[in-house]
Amino acid sequence: MRLIFGRFLASREKERLQRSYTSPVIVGHLRDSFRYYENGRWVTVSGELMAGHDPQRVIFRNCPLKWNDSGPPLTSGEREKVFRKIGEYLDGKKVSWEFSDAVSETWKSSAAMSE
């Protein structure tokens, strides 16, 4: 079962990376985050699902953004484009959302684990 599921996920990832050469691709990632694919690479944008609240999603603008999460950091222009595209994606899905400049608890715990 694990082998089949793993192949399926790998196939979906490969397809997203290929499609990203023609236009950006945005998908939900895990519970709270989004993956933005462009030019055969991706970045994870942190957010928070606000179940039963308005807004329904919060996107953290201060999240560290690196291509493929370990590559070079995004430039300020790339960051703005990614945030704009995710906002357009959520608007298209009729999801209420807002940006936050807060620091996510997830980053704090990740930083503590890496020390």
Steps between C-alpha positions, in 0.01 A plus 500: 500500500778741596682431174192575289410813695861624485511454124171685463628796703829507310310499172279791612806698610676439168189611311474823705866580439454446125185717487681776690718570194194633315313668788520517879332218694361539853383212719419455866785340691443314824238662720590870497753575229505541125750393238573742219666346192672706232765418239554145626551595864278556803476693823283432806302797631389471861147578599240399749157350451254690717217246525169662578645852495514790261746525334520132415873517423792704626815524288822583685700757304806466724544129432842401367468433127767297322466319171444129567519599870879466511616689193559872452266746673242670283571857396263769624337508154453123502353513852245761397405302191452180702282676759297672226441172316394319817257784577356471148472123544307537828279773352419267210400229748279752687702456820521795738863563595743759628872552538666495840839629604493279809758228555353151474544259790606243238811703414590540865479126565690422177778741597525348848521147356780596260719649776 
